[in-house]
Amino acid sequence: MERTSEEVATGEKLTHVAGHIEFKDVHFRYPARSDVEVLRGISLAIRPGQVVALVGASGSGKSTVASLVSRFYEPISGQITLDQTALSKLNPHWLRENIGIVSQEPVLISSTIEDNIRYGKPDASDADVRTAAVAANAFDFVSAFPEGFRTRVGEKGIQLSGGQKQRVAIARALLKNPRILILDEATSNLDTASEALVQEALQRLMSGRTTLIIAHRLATIQSADLIFVMQNGKIVQQGPHVELAQKIGGAYHQLLQHQFGTGISL
């Protein structure tokens, strides 16, 4: 999304971000589909440093919640707050600078690996870039390229595998050092070996940050502090994995059965 000069200049900037996010009876429709209510009275709270997961079928509203946190859209009614300040009062550019996003298909610029990592913090030193790459489990594969960090990734990162692109995106987020982290299906397209490396890097990235995980694969979110189960734009269940999994016939239990059959892990 292109930034306007007005967007960069206007709105409040908090002196400190703890990372307490709250949705209060939020309703939302996309402008292009104004007849469809995507969120129907969502209320949830994420405490500072907490890892929270949103699960549910496609179209349940999970990714919409993440888009609203980043202020790519505004709710029709209700309120979203960060540290008890309405998002609508905050400077959008400043807000997004405090949010790190690792998505299913990372957005890479057609430049070098180094430039893509440094995009998270343009004034970062070479040492900082390499430290972030190490923490993201990216340093070894980058160093194996003949041109190392100066390797060009190609249009949309076509020269890198899915797992490599994800680790570059994680290194960028680590360098950015955001207080809030959004992981949107971050490991859904990876093979088993790549997923293990990415998951390990994500654990480092999540440490100490308020984290919102959007997931279809329930195996990736079982250690979350809190899970919200969404159906048709509403939250129908919430709680930790073990508690929800034991509620036979509940929405979360049904999702587990669909993915794992009778071999449900508690």
ROVEXRO-272298 format. One record per atom (N, C-alpha, C, O): residue in one letter; x, y, z. Coordinates in steps of 0.001 Angstrom, whole numbers, padded with zeros to 6 digits, always signed. Layout:
<atoms>
AXYZ ...
</atoms>
This chain:
<atoms>
M+000846-001200+000000 M+000000+000000+000000 M+000878+001246+000000 M+001755+001400+000850 E+000635+002126-000957 E+001453+003337-001075 E+001136+004315+000054 E-000027+004530+000394 R+002172+004897+000622 R+001984+005858+001698 R+001789+007256+001129 R+002532+007674+000241 T+000808+007971+001627 T+000607+009361+001226 T+001319+010251+002221 T+001600+009842+003347 S+001614+011494+001793 S+002287+012426+002695 S+001406+012730+003899 S+001907+012934+005005 E+000084+012761+003685 E-000841+013034+004785 E-000789+011904+005808 E-000801+012150+007014 E-000732+010651+005316 E-000699+009493+006201 E+000552+009508+007059 E+000484+009205+008250 V+001685+009851+006483 V+002940+009862+007213 V+002944+010961+008271 V+003553+010802+009329 A+002270+012071+007992 A+002375+013243+008857 A+001354+013291+009983 A+001613+013896+011023 T+000194+012661+009794 T-000893+012852+010746 T-001070+011660+011682 T-000668+010538+011371 G-001682+011931+012835 G-001997+010873+013788 G-001007+010816+014937 G+000124+011290+014827 E-001450+010224+016048 E-000620+010118+017242 E+000457+009039+017085 E+000304+008090+016316 K+001547+009212+017833 K+002615+008222+017924 K+002887+007982+019411 K+003276+008902+020131 L+002686+006765+019860 L+002898+006454+021264 L+004390+006492+021592 L+005222+006097+020776 T+004719+006969+022787 T+006131+007027+023188 T+006667+005647+023529 T+007871+005408+023445 H+005779+004739+023915 H+006180+003365+024230 H+005064+002430+023802 H+003888+002714+024029 V+005432+001306+023180 V+004444+000313+022748 V+004608-000947+023592 V+005614-001650+023500 A+003593-001217+024418 A+003595-002456+025201 A+003084-003615+024361 A+003566-004741+024483 G+002094-003330+023497 G+001567-004368+022617 G+000255-004971+023064 G-000037-006120+022733 H-000552-004218+023815 H-001873-004690+024244 H-002893-004319+023177 H-003176-003140+022964 I-003448-005335+022500 I-004395-005115+021403 I-005773-005588+021839 I-005921-006660+022426 E-006781-004770+021543 E-008140-005156+021910 E-009129-004798+020800 E-009109-003692+020261 F-009992-005762+020474 F-011118-005554+019565 F-012382-005500+020411 F-012613-006372+021249 K-013198-004477+020190 K-014429-004314+020964 K-015625-004240+020017 K-015898-003201+019416 D-016332-005363+019897 D-017548-005457+019088 D-017325-004897+017678 D-018050-004009+017229 V-016317-005429+016994 V-015920-004922+015676 V-016722-005598+014559 V-016792-006824+014472 H-017317-004769+013721 H-018010-005232+012515 H-017252-004695+011299 H-016699-003596+011330 F-017239-005499+010219 F-016482-005055+009042 F-017052-005658+007771 F-017449-006823+007729 R-017079-004822+006726 R-017376-005258+005354 R-016303-004684+004439 R-015902-003532+004609 Y-015835-005460+003481 Y-014899-004922+002496 Y-015637-003962+001560 Y-016766-004237+001151 P-015002-002842+001224 P-015664-001845+000362 P-016187-002428-000950 P-017243-002015-001431 A-015464-003375-001530 A-015872-003944-002816 A-016983-004984-002665 A-017584-005410-003652 R-017255-005393-001401 R-018309-006396-001146 R-019146-005916+000035 R-019226-006582+001068 S-019752-004779-000129 S-020442-004139+000981 S-021675-004900+001456 S-022220-004600+002518 D-022118-005892+000669 D-023287-006677+001069 D-022921-007857+001968 D-023803-008526+002506 V-021620-008115+002132 V-021172-009261+002925 V-020487-008769+004199 V-019472-008075+004135 E-021043-009128+005349 E-020433-008755+006625 E-019388-009808+006987 E-019729-010935+007343 V-018108-009428+006893 V-017009-010373+007103 V-016759-010610+008590 V-016535-011747+009007 L-016797-009551+009387 L-016686-009670+010842 L-017989-009200+011459 L-018501-008132+011123 R-018524-010017+012374 R-019843-009728+012941 R-019769-009651+014467 R-020208-010555+015177 G-019206-008554+014943 G-019157-008344+016384 G-018009-009062+017070 G-018214-009770+018056 I-016788-008879+016545 I-015601-009523+017120 I-015131-008766+018361 I-014959-007547+018331 S-014928-009495+019437 S-014320-008931+020652 S-013226-009883+021116 S-013473-011070+021325 L-012017-009356+021275 L-010902-010169+021752 L-009840-009259+022343 L-009790-008064+022048 A-008998-009837+023176 A-007904-009078+023788 A-006627-009895+023726 A-006626-011097+023994 I-005543-009227+023370 I-004221-009851+023330 I-003317-009057+024263 I-003075-007870+024042 R-002822-009710+025298 R-001983-009026+026275 R-000565-008858+025739 R-000145-009614+024863 P+000179-007875+026252 P+001566-007679+025810 P+002393-008949+025954 P+002406-009575+027013 G+003078-009322+024886 G+003941-010495+024896 G+003219-011811+024709 G+003854-012865+024691 Q+001912-011771+024570 Q+001127-012998+024441 Q+001138-013497+022999 Q+001162-012706+022056 V+001119-014833+022840 V+001007-015451+021523 V-000426-015954+021368 V-000866-016847+022093 V-001145-015366+020411 V-002552-015694+020195 V-002731-016193+018765 V-002167-015627+017829 A-003517-017251+018600 A-003763-017814+017279 A-005231-017668+016900 A-006117-017809+017742 L-005478-017385+015632 L-006819-017384+015060 L-006927-018567+014117 L-006121-018702+013196 V-007915-019424+014335 V-008098-020597+013477 V-009538-020632+012986 V-010427-019998+013554 G-009739-021383+011925 G-011072-021503+011347 G-010962-021758+009859 G-009884-021650+009276 A-012078-022095+009255 A-012105-022384+007822 A-011804-021130+007010 A-011893-020014+007520 S-011448-021325+005744 S-011227-020199+004847 S-012492-019357+004777 S-013597-019889+004675 G-012322-018027+004835 G-013465-017140+004779 G-014104-016847+006125 G-015127-016166+006194 S-013505-017358+007198 S-014091-017137+008530 S-013765-015757+009091 S-014399-015306+010045 G-012763-015078+008490 G-012428-013723+008917 G-011070-013570+009574 G-010750-012492+010076 K-010264-014624+009583 K-008980-014597+010287 K-008044-013521+009742 K-007561-012677+010497 S-007788-013548+008447 S-006843-012591+007860 S-007389-011161+007895 S-006620-010199+007913 T-008703-011029+007905 T-009307-009702+008010 T-008936-009053+009335 T-008668-007853+009389 V-008920-009840+010398 V-008514-009321+011706 V-007108-008746+011623 V-006852-007653+012129 A-006188-009481+010983 A-004809-009013+010846 A-004738-007723+010035 A-003961-006829+010368 S-005538-007615+008973 S-005544-006406+008142 S-006027-005194+008924 S-005544-004080+008717 L-006981-005414+009823 L-007493-004311+010628 L-006470-003863+011667 L-006374-002673+011965 V-005700-004808+012225 V-004654-004447+013185 V-003638-003514+012526 V-003141-002585+013162 S-003332-003760+011264 S-002359-002941+010528 S-002983-001684+009923 S-002290-000905+009268 R-004267-001481+010133 R-005006-000336+009604 R-004967-000244+008080 R-004921+000849+007516 F-004986-001399+007424 F-005155-001373+005981 F-006619-001104+005648 F-006951-000658+004549 Y-007481-001383+006612 Y-008902-001062+006511 Y-009361-000531+007864 Y-008673-000685+008873 E-010540+000100+007868 E-011137+000600+009100 E-012437-000164+009365 E-013170-000459+008421 P-012737-000489+010614 P-014002-001181+010909 P-015205-000298+010621 P-015113+000928+010673 I-016324-000925+010318 I-017565-000189+010117 I-018090+000317+011448 I-018583+001441+011549 S-017980-000522+012468 S-018394-000118+013812 S-017561-000885+014827 S-016865-001839+014481 G-017638-000459+016082 G-016781-001038+017110 G-015455-000303+017167 G-015262+000690+016466 Q-014552-000780+017987 Q-013273-000100+018173 Q-012127-001096+018334 Q-012281-002158+018937 I-010976-000723+017779 I-009745-001491+017963 I-008745-000566+018646 I-008560+000576+018225 T-008108-001057+019690 T-007160-000216+020427 T-005796-000887+020541 T-005679-002112+020552 L-004777-000052+020623 L-003422-000483+020952 L-003020+000250+022222 L-002969+001480+022248 D-002739-000496+023257 D-002390+000100+024553 D-003421+001156+024964 D-003081+002241+025436 Q-004694+000796+024766 Q-005853+001597+025176 Q-006030+002894+024374 Q-006808+003766+024761 T-005312+003014+023269 T-005503+004136+022349 T-006136+003615+021069 T-005654+002637+020498 A-007206+004250+020610 A-007893+003809+019394 A-006941+003840+018201 A-006228+004821+017992 L-006936+002755+017419 L-006072+002718+016233 L-006399+003871+015295 L-005511+004395+014623 S-007655+004267+015244 S-008069+005350+014342 S-007390+006675+014661 S-007357+007575+013822 K-006845+006799+015878 K-006159+008033+016280 K-004654+007970+016006 K-003964+008986+016085 L-004149+006778+015685 L-002707+006600+015520 L-002266+006875+014092 L-003024+006671+013144 N-001037+007338+013952 N-000430+007545+012643 N-000248+006177+011965 N+000465+005327+012498 P-000876+005947+010802 P-000810+004617+010172 P+000608+004168+009844 P+000963+003009+010057 H+001422+005097+009320 H+002802+004743+008981 H+003573+004348+010237 H+004283+003343+010235 W+003442+005128+011310 W+004116+004805+012569 W+003643+003456+013096 W+004453+002656+013564 L+002333+003195+013025 L+001783+001934+013504 L+002407+000753+012773 L+002811-000227+013398 R+002486+000849+011443 R+003026-000263+010653 R+004519-000450+010881 R+005046-001548+010706 E+005202+000627+011273 E+006621+000489+011613 E+006811-000336+012883 E+007892-000873+013124 N+005762-000435+013690 N+005824-001209+014928 N+005230-002614+014785 N+005095-003347+015765 I+004880-002972+013547 I+004304-004287+013268 I+005188-005020+012262 I+005522-004480+011207 G+005557-006238+012593 G+006280-007093+011659 G+005334-008149+011112 G+004556-008735+011865 I+005394-008397+009809 I+004496-009369+009174 I+005316-010404+008410 I+006165-010063+007587 V+005043-011676+008700 V+005607-012772+007908 V+004417-013551+007371 V+003673-014165+008136 S+004239-013523+006052 S+003041-014104+005442 S+003368-015384+004677 S+004526-015784+004550 Q+002320-016001+004180 Q+002453-017247+003423 Q+003365-017065+002216 Q+004170-017943+001905 E+003243-015950+001550 E+004090-015632+000397 E+004782-014301+000676 E+004216-013244+000394 P+006006-014336+001230 P+006697-013097+001604 P+006888-012173+000401 P+007141-012616-000719 V+006759-010890+000672 V+006971-009889-000377 V+008448-009500-000378 V+008925-008861+000560 L+009169-009886-001430 L+010582-009535-001560 L+010749-008551-002709 L+010068-008640-003731 I+011666-007612-002519 I+011964-006666-003590 I+012983-007282-004547 I+013792-008117-004142 S+012945-006876-005797 S+013836-007443-006808 S+015220-006822-006682 S+015620-005967-007472 S+015933-007280-005667 S+017271-006774-005396 S+018074-007899-004751 S+017821-009073-005022 T+019035-007554-003903 T+019873-008566-003268 T+019245-009068-001967 T+018331-008446-001426 I+019745-010192-001480 I+019305-010712-000187 I+019589-009677+000898 I+018756-009441+001774 E+020763-009067+000835 E+021134-008045+001810 E+020134-006898+001827 E+019712-006462+002898 D+019750-006405+000658 D+018796-005299+000573 D+017434-005701+001133 D+016760-004896+001776 N+017031-006948+000888 N+015740-007416+001381 N+015715-007511+002899 N+014699-007202+003521 I+016806-007929+003494 I+016861-007987+004958 I+016925-006574+005527 I+016214-006251+006479 R+017780-005727+004939 R+017957-004367+005446 R+016697-003513+005274 R+016577-002459+005899 Y+015784-003946+004453 Y+014521-003220+004273 Y+013781-003066+005604 Y+012997-002133+005780 G+014034-003986+006537 G+013415-003889+007854 G+013960-002742+008680 G+013274-002227+009563 K+015209-002333+008394 K+015835-001218+009107 K+016903-000638+008186 K+018052-001078+008214 P+016532+000342+007376 P+017426+000851+006323 P+018805+001298+006799 P+019769+001225+006038 D+018917+001764+008057 D+020218+002243+008535 D+021012+001167+009267 D+022000+001479+009933 A+020601-000086+009156 A+021294-001174+009847 A+022691-001387+009269 A+022915-001198+008074 S+023615-001778+010123 S+024979-002066+009686 S+025036-003456+009041 S+024116-004261+009183 D+026138-003718+008330 D+026322-005044+007740 D+026323-006120+008826 D+025790-007212+008627 A+026921-005807+009965 A+026977-006767+011069 A+025574-007076+011584 A+025267-008222+011911 D+024725-006049+011656 D+023346-006259+012109 D+022577-007151+011135 D+021810-008019+011552 V+022786-006932+009843 V+022120-007742+008826 V+022527-009203+008970 V+021682-010095+008899 R+023801-009445+009170 R+024291-010821+009293 R+023828-011468+010594 R+023533-012663+010620 T+023764-010699+011661 T+023266-011232+012928 T+021809-011657+012793 T+021412-012703+013306 A+021017-010848+012104 A+019612-011186+011867 A+019489-012447+011012 A+018614-013280+011246 A+020368-012577+010026 A+020350-013758+009160 A+020679-015023+009951 A+020080-016074+009724 V+021622-014918+010869 V+021974-016072+011709 V+020777-016479+012560 V+020443-017662+012639 A+020130-015503+013198 A+018985-015784+014066 A+017810-016363+013284 A+016992-017096+013839 A+017727-016032+011991 A+016630-016507+011150 A+016970-017820+010442 A+016215-018259+009575 N+018078-018446+010791 N+018530-019685+010136 N+018735-019480+008629 N+018522-020391+007830 A+019150-018268+008264 A+019356-017949+006852 A+020827-017841+006477 A+021168-017932+005298 F+021701-017650+007454 F+023099-017342+007163 F+023783-018440+006344 F+024520-018142+005405 D+023545-019699+006692 D+024243-020799+006015 D+023880-020886+004538 D+024764-021020+003693 F+022586-020813+004215 F+022221-020947+002799 F+022637-019706+002017 F+022987-019807+000841 V+022603-018527+002659 V+023038-017310+001973 V+024532-017376+001680 V+024977-017025+000587 S+025299-017829+002665 S+026751-017902+002508 S+027157-018917+001444 S+028243-018817+000872 A+026295-019886+001179 A+026610-020915+000181 A+026484-020395-001250 A+027039-020991-002173 F+025769-019301-001443 F+025681-018700-002781 F+027025-018057-003130 F+027674-017484-002255 P+027454-018142-004399 P+028736-017529-004808 P+028850-016047-004438 P+029928-015577-004074 E+027744-015320-004532 E+027774-013892-004210 E+027251-013595-002809 E+027087-012432-002438 G+026991-014634-002038 G+026590-014444-000652 G+025405-013506-000486 G+024376-013682-001139 F+025542-012512+000384 F+024452-011580+000670 F+024141-010660-000508 F+023098-010006-000533 R+025043-010615-001475 R+024798-009781-002660 R+024096-010558-003777 R+023953-010060-004894 T+023663-011773-003466 T+022896-012568-004432 T+021551-011899-004702 T+020837-011523-003773 R+021216-011757-005976 R+019939-011148-006339 R+018839-012203-006250 R+019025-013341-006682 V+017701-011821-005692 V+016632-012793-005449 V+015699-012951-006656 V+014913-013896-006714 G+015787-012022-007620 G+014908-012090-008785 G+013538-011506-008484 G+013222-011164-007345 E+012743-011401-009524 E+011384-010856-009380 E+010565-011709-008420 E+010410-012913-008622 K+010047-011078-007381 K+009245-011743-006339 K+010011-012882-005654 K+009408-013815-005124 G+011348-012793-005675 G+012154-013797-004982 G+012226-015132-005682 G+012429-016163-005040 I+012061-015125-007008 I+011955-016378-007756 I+013213-017246-007671 I+013141-018459-007866 Q+014368-016628-007379 Q+015618-017386-007299 Q+015754-018170-005986 Q+016672-018978-005839 L+014852-017934-005044 L+014924-018604-003743 L+013788-019603-003586 L+012718-019444-004175 S+014033-020630-002789 S+012970-021586-002479 S+012004-020956-001484 S+012277-019890-000933 G+010869-021623-001256 G+009890-021106-000310 G+010462-020933+001087 G+010243-019908+001733 G+011194-021936+001548 G+011791-021855+002877 G+012843-020765+002976 G+012962-020102+004007 Q+013604-020578+001910 Q+014624-019523+001909 Q+013974-018142+001941 Q+014435-017257+002663 K+012908-017953+001166 K+012206-016663+001182 K+011644-016363+002571 K+011710-015228+003044 Q+011092-017388+003220 Q+010537-017182+004550 Q+011617-016763+005544 Q+011387-015898+006389 R+012791-017375+005441 R+013866-017049+006384 R+014439-015651+006133 R+014863-014976+007071 V+014452-015220+004875 V+014843-013838+004577 V+013814-012874+005188 V+014180-011848+005762 A+012530-013216+005058 A+011474-012370+005629 A+011572-012320+007152 A+011332-011275+007757 I+011922-013440+007768 I+012074-013479+009226 I+013283-012648+009650 I+013223-011933+010650 A+014380-012737+008896 A+015562-011917+009193 A+015215-010436+009098 A+015655-009643+009931 R+014434-010058+008095 R+013978-008668+007951 R+013174-008241+009167 R+013372-007144+009691 A+012271-009098+009618 A+011434-008774+010777 A+012271-008678+012051 A+012027-007809+012888 L+013251-009558+012201 L+014141-009503+013359 L+014910-008191+013387 L+015082-007581+014443 L+015368-007764+012222 L+016117-006509+012125 L+015209-005320+012444 L+015640-004356+013076 K+013978-005392+012014 K+013003-004332+012284 K+012692-004227+013768 K+012440-003139+014286 N+012711-005379+014452 N+012493-005447+015904 N+011154-004831+016319 N+011124-003926+017152 P+010046-005317+015743 P+008732-004743+016056 P+008211-005230+017408 P+008624-006282+017895 R+007310-004468+018005 R+006678-004904+019251 R+005536-005867+018967 R+005178-006680+019819 I+004956-005775+017759 I+003813-006612+017387 I+004184-007427+016158 I+004780-006912+015212 L+003828-008694+016183 L+004181-009605+015090 L+002919-010289+014587 L+002107-010776+015374 I+002762-010320+013261 I+001662-011037+012636 I+002234-012125+011737 I+002991-011840+010809 L+001870-013367+012017 L+002293-014502+011200 L+001068-015034+010479 L+000183-015621+011102 D+001012-014832+009172 D-000161-015206+008388 D+000161-016429+007534 D+000720-016305+006444 E-000199-017617+008040 E+000058-018877+007337 E+001534-018993+006956 E+001858-019391+005837 A+002414-018650+007870 A+003839-018489+007550 A+004543-019774+007136 A+005582-019708+006480 T+004016-020936+007495 T+004707-022191+007143 T+003840-023118+006301 T+004180-024288+006132 S+002732-022620+005773 S+001759-023516+005139 S+002237-024125+003826 S+001742-025180+003429 N+003188-023488+003141 N+003620-023990+001829 N+004996-024649+001851 N+005610-024830+000800 L+005488-025011+003040 L+006859-025502+003146 L+006921-027019+003297 L+006009-027649+003832 D+008038-027594+002803 D+008262-029013+003045 D+008702-029199+004499 D+008973-028225+005201 T+008771-030448+004939 T+009022-030745+006352 T+010357-030182+006833 T+010432-029603+007917 A+011410-030351+006032 A+012739-029874+006450 A+012768-028360+006560 A+013290-027812+007531 S+012206-027682+005563 S+012183-026217+005586 S+011311-025709+006730 S+011639-024711+007373 E+010206-026396+006979 E+009292-025956+008033 E+009975-026001+009397 E+009769-025113+010223 A+010782-027027+009634 A+011474-027138+010918 A+012425-025961+011131 A+012486-025407+012228 L+013165-025577+010092 L+014085-024450+010192 L+013336-023135+010385 L+013743-022286+011178 V+012239-022982+009651 V+011455-021752+009760 V+010788-021658+011128 V+010761-020587+011734 Q+010249-022780+011620 Q+009599-022768+012935 Q+010593-022396+014033 Q+010259-021649+014953 E+011793-022911+013932 E+012826-022579+014918 E+013138-021080+014884 E+013279-020443+015928 A+013242-020530+013678 A+013511-019095+013533 A+012330-018261+014043 A+012521-017211+014657 L+011119-018738+013782 L+009932-018014+014242 L+009861-017965+015764 L+009420-016967+016334 Q+010290-019031+016419 Q+010294-019037+017883 Q+011201-017936+018424 Q+010866-017289+019416 R+012337-017721+017785 R+013230-016627+018191 R+012558-015275+017939 R+012642-014360+018758 L+011894-015172+016795 L+011256-013913+016421 L+010108-013568+017375 L+009917-012399+017712 M+009347-014567+017808 M+008185-014322+018657 M+008547-013963+020090 M+007744-013366+020807 S+009737-014319+020501 S+010127-014142+021907 S+009977-012687+022358 S+010602-011788+021796 G+009141-012467+023380 G+008969-011143+023958 G+008073-010204+023175 G+007936-009038+023546 R+007457-010683+022096 R+006603-009821+021276 R+005142-010263+021357 R+004854-011445+021542 T+004243-009323+021221 T+002834-009648+021064 T+002676-010252+019674 T+003001-009613+018673 T+002174-011488+019614 T+002133-012206+018340 T+000734-012699+018016 T+000071-013328+018841 L+000298-012401+016796 L-000973-012892+016276 L-000666-013866+015148 L-000050-013498+014149 I-001101-015119+015316 I-000851-016157+014320 I-002155-016497+013607 I-003153-016834+014244 I-002137-016405+012276 I-003267-016841+011455 I-002889-018212+010902 I-001875-018342+010217 A-003697-019241+011193 A-003259-020584+010817 A-004403-021478+010373 A-005509-021420+010911 H-004108-022314+009368 H-004983-023436+009011 H-004443-024715+009643 H-005213-025569+010082 R-003134-024843+009686 R-002506-026066+010204 R-002416-025970+011719 R-001621-025200+012258 L-003227-026748+012390 L-003340-026630+013839 L-002097-027109+014567 L-001867-026716+015711 A-001290-027950+013933 A-000080-028442+014585 A+000894-027315+014881 A+001745-027453+015760 T+000788-026205+014166 T+001742-025100+014333 T+001365-024144+015460 T+002156-023263+015797 I+000184-024291+016051 I-000273-023290+017030 I-000647-023911+018385 I-001258-023246+019222 Q-000287-025164+018599 Q-000708-025826+019827 Q-000048-025245+021083 Q-000553-025436+022189 S+001064-024545+020922 S+001738-023948+022080 S+001326-022491+022304 S+001868-021822+023184 A+000370-021998+021514 A-000092-020609+021670 A-000711-020423+023060 A-001302-021348+023616 D-000569-019225+023604 D-001167-018937+024913 D-002686-019003+024855 D-003336-019431+025809 L-003243-018579+023733 L-004690-018518+023596 L-005059-018722+022128 L-004407-018191+021230 I-006107-019492+021905 I-006590-019756+020546 I-008022-019263+020428 I-008870-019586+021260 F-008287-018474+019384 F-009651-018042+019079 F-010117-018810+017850 F-009441-018812+016821 V-011265-019458+017956 V-011831-020215+016839 V-012907-019364+016181 V-013850-018920+016836 M-012754-019140+014865 M-013688-018275+014136 M-014552-019074+013172 M-014092-020016+012526 Q-015808-018678+013092 Q-016752-019228+012122 Q-017650-018096+011635 Q-018274-017392+012429 N-017701-017938+010325 N-018616-016953+009722 N-018522-015577+010370 N-019537-014940+010652 G-017282-015122+010603 G-017085-013770+011105 G-017300-013584+012587 G-017338-012454+013075 K-017442-014684+013314 K-017625-014604+014760 K-016626-015505+015477 K-016125-016475+014908 I-016344-015169+016742 I-015530-016043+017587 I-016484-016982+018315 I-017351-016542+019069 V-016312-018279+018081 V-017228-019259+018671 V-016607-020022+019843 V-017329-020625+020637 Q-015289-020000+019957 Q-014596-020635+021077 Q-013294-019910+021334 Q-012726-019303+020426 Q-012815-019968+022573 Q-011492-019456+022878 Q-010929-020185+024080 Q-011660-020606+024976 G-009588-020327+024081 G-008913-021007+025175 G-007618-021606+024682 G-007328-021506+023490 P-006813-022234+025547 P-005590-022919+025118 P-005922-024230+024410 P-007038-024740+024516 H-004953-024761+023696 H-005160-025965+022880 H-005735-027130+023671 H-006732-027724+023261 V-005117-027462+024800 V-005539-028645+025557 V-006995-028517+025989 V-007769-029468+025880 E-007359-027345+026477 E-008735-027119+026941 E-009730-027255+025793 E-010762-027909+025944 L-009431-026648+024656 L-010351-026691+023518 L-010438-028091+022913 L-011511-028530+022498 A-009302-028790+022866 A-009281-030120+022261 A-010125-031120+023047 A-010611-032102+022487 Q-010294-030875+024325 Q-011043-031797+025173 Q-012546-031563+025133 Q-013310-032340+025705 K-012976-030500+024463 K-014411-030215+024365 K-014966-030943+023138 K-015053-030388+022042 I-015339-032209+023368 I-015799-033075+022290 I-017004-032449+021585 I-017978-032043+022218 G-016909-032385+020261 G-017998-031838+019474 G-017914-030335+019269 G-018673-029772+018480 G-016985-029672+019983 G-016807-028238+019819 G-016160-027906+018483 G-015666-028795+017789 A-016164-026625+018123 A-015636-026211+016820 A-014163-026567+016664 A-013747-027022+015598 Y-013363-026363+017719 Y-011930-026666+017631 Y-011712-028170+017526 Y-010880-028624+016741 H-012449-028935+018304 H-012334-030398+018250 H-012670-030908+016857 H-012040-031843+016362 Q-013655-030299+016235 Q-014030-030701+014878 Q-012921-030383+013878 Q-012664-031163+012961 L-012262-029229+014056 L-011138-028890+013185 L-010000-029895+013349 L-009373-030296+012369 L-009739-030298+014586 L-008702-031289+014852 L-009041-032621+014185 L-008185-033250+013562 Q-010279-033036+014319 Q-010688-034291+013700 Q-010525-034229+012199 Q-010092-035199+011578 H-010867-033100+011611 H-010753-032945+010168 H-009306-033062+009711 H-009034-033647+008662 Q-008368-032508+010489 Q-006956-032519+010095 Q-006215-033779+010508 Q-005344-034258+009781 F-006557-034318+011673 F-005774-035425+012230 F-006570-036722+012366 F-005998-037737+012765 G-007844-036729+012056 G-008652-037919+012250 G-008781-038228+013723 G-008995-037322+014529 T-008657-039474+014085 T-008795-039864+015495 T-007507-039656+016263 T-007507-039723+017493 G-006406-039404+015565 G-005108-039241+016253 G-004891-037833+016722 G-003914-037193+016332 I-005789-037328+017561 I-005710-035946+018042 I-004660-035837+019122 I-004667-036587+020098 S-003750-034883+018932 S-002686-034674+019905 S-003131-033670+020958 S-003586-032576+020622 L-003002-034033+022221 L-003331-033121+023321 L-002091-032617+023991 L-002176-031838+024940 
</atoms>
